[in-house]
Amino acid sequence: MANDNERVLNLEKGVNFRELGGYQTTDGKSVKYHKVLRSAGLADLTDNDLQTLKDYGLKIDVDFRSKQEIDKKPDRRPEGVRYVWAPVFEEDETKSSEVQSDGYIPEIDGDPTDGYAHMIDVYRDIITKDSSKAAYRKFFTQLLLNKNDNEVLIFHCSAGKDRTGMGAVFFLTALGVPFETIKEDYLLTNIANKEFVDDLLGLLDSKGYKDPDVINSVRDLMTVHYNYLATAMKTIDKTYGNINNYIKNELKISSSEIESLKKIYLE
């Protein structure tokens, strides 16, 4: 399996761009390389970055963001890439896009220090909201259309960690990748995003934000915790039985579609 450095794409202005190839399934197969990428936003990509993605084979861009996020920072993508809008939330419940806007400190119910508890609620909503289920169904529809070898689909949100993180969980689960591996991929965000988050916290410090509770709240909003993922999984188990039932019954992915996904993405 690829190490973390090989998995993270080296782009000039791309944050948290990661290859999902190389992960092993429980039956000994592995996810193909140059088929699926996950990332943060595409708005700040340079021309060189666009060329890199074009050379990589990018053909489909699935955007999980809200209309407000897209209006503020529309994707840059190579010519010929098909754009698919699949909003998980009507508004960015994760607050990632607000924090990324020049170091804005979002208040959550009037409290700027409640980032962790807010993110726990976000992960329950990712699982239970109808808009979310429709978005991930649309995501799987696009995955099923990505049949040609060396043609790549990218899926993303603003920070590439929550809406995107759960998209990766559903996709890798459907392929038969074990949960321990999926958890490692989820937590890899904290390595891939470290420089970006450190720079953001430095910006806040330069603006005079010194309260450690506020800084920790922003860190909780801009990183991932295992407890966020665990909250999603517990919500799934409690309400829907297990994640395979959820993928089948809530995301409406049939057994034959799962077999098709395995044919497209495994080797």
Secondary structure, DSSP 8 states (H G I E B T S, - for coil): ---HHHHB---SS--S-EE-TT-B-TTS-BB-SSSEEEES-STT--HHHHHHHHHHTEEEEEE---HHHHHHS-----TT-EEEE--SSSS-TT-HHHHHTTT----BTTBTT-HHHHHHHHHHHHHH-HHHHHHHHHHHHHHHH--STT-EEEEE-SSSSSHHHHHHHHHHHHHT--HHHHHHHHHTHHHHTHHHHHHHHHHHHHTT---HHHHHHHHHHHS--HHHHHHHHHHHHHHHSSHHHIIIIIS---HHHHHHHHHHHB-
